[in-house]
Amino acid sequence: MPKSGQARVLTPEQQDHVFDVIKNHRHPEKNTAIMQISFKLGLRAQEIALLQVKEVARLNPSGTDFKILEVMSLPAAYTKGADALGRSKSQYQRM
């Protein structure tokens, strides 16, 4: 049976609860960043997993500092329309 309609999303109260739970677990900064990317940008887990630093931040030439990009664009190969979920790790090659 095909799925129809919109995906279910968490209410603001449920999101707050998720962030409260994250604070008390291992790697709270990393996990908070992942959840923020998911909630605020609407990225799926597979799309988040494929992200590279160059798509999120611009490193300075010395490599010691960075600037978060104002606009982030995903390569088509990462998105649902390009069948990112059907690609195995052995077949996927980063550019």
Secondary structure, DSSP 8 states (H G I E B T S, - for coil): ----S------HHHHHHHHHHHHTSSSHHHHHHHHHHHHHH---HHHHHH--HHHHEEE-TTSS-EEE-SS----GGGSGGGTGGG--TTT----
